[in-house]
Amino acid sequence: MKTLIDKAMEKPCNLSLDEIERLLSLSSSDDRTSLRKAARALKHRYFGNKVSIRGIIELGNICAKDCYYCGIRKSNRNVERYRLSIAEIERMAETNAALGYKSLVLQGGEIESEENTRFIEETLKALAKFDFGITLSLGEQTKDVYRRWKDAGASRYLLRIETSNRELYSTLHPPSCDWRRRAECLKYLNECGYQTGTGTMSSLPGQTINDLAHDIVFFNESKAVMIGMGPYLSHPDTPLAKCDLISNQDKLERALDMIAVTRLYLHDVNIASTTALEALAADGREQGILAGANVVMPNVTDVTRRKAYQLYSGKPGLDETSLAAKERLDAALAAIGEEIDYATRGDSPRAQGE
Ligand code: SF4
């Protein structure tokens, strides 16, 4: 195992699919600890003890899609739907700036319409005064829409592929959702000049270690410079809720393994320690950093809106103010020898080298 880790640390993409699978299959806690320590050492090689931060604003929970695992899927009648106004978004962006965050993520359900395209364009123009690095996470769109939003001021786009296994993807989505279109959207994003991010879920019903190894290879093939992965967490109002049979501890271990092996394979990309890890353990986000992640994305949406945006149940921080969350995060990171990088927007070295 040590030989394999040493080989991975020499240079990016220095592992075969079989070797990735072997690293994802470690079961002893000593081996897993060694894996995560090596991944954190690589994180330190590229980012030192700095952790990049982006505030997330949840723009709205209206979505045209019906993904079988998602709490805000369009068929869920138990959700009170909302969409923020541009004035509300500006106010939350002011909070983001006041906290010292230089990057912002605008996230919402997937809507393909001229009205929505214009709304996002106008929002981006209204936010230009803050000079944030802005990431959009608004799903599949046409290349023309991606280009318009890039021209309006977005610089990054996160579109999770969810799984690189097309058959598994089809068990998670209705027939109208086409894996190939999603993969094509990632190409469009690269062609439009975004720093493109993608990611997957782990611990999905029916998922194998081989699937996860393919996911990591897919990240490289899709030229992603940001990776946002999370464990599958079920929501009671979804068709897949009854298929969620894996314990929280096992989900956490699997998610941390994915972070560690992705770091060992890709080296210099941004990897998020996502909020979903906190749903599995109070210190889940710190454990993600200790496994090689280098980005955190606290929620800066007003607490009055947060309850309506729950993709999975048990989402943490629903009542915590953005300032309290920042103070808690600063203290938690200091306790593991890390600190927020308040000086930069946190572009990945791989994107800067392009
Ligand atoms: S996962 Fe995304 S696209 Fe699918 S229903 Fe939820 S918000 Fe919509």
Boltz pocket constraint, residues with backbone or C-beta under 6 A from the ligand:
constraints:
  - pocket:
      binder: B
      contacts: [[A, 63], [A, 64], [A, 65], [A, 66], [A, 67], [A, 70], [A, 71], [A, 72], [A, 73], [A, 74], [A, 108], [A, 109], [A, 110], [A, 139], [A, 311]]
      max_distance: 6.0
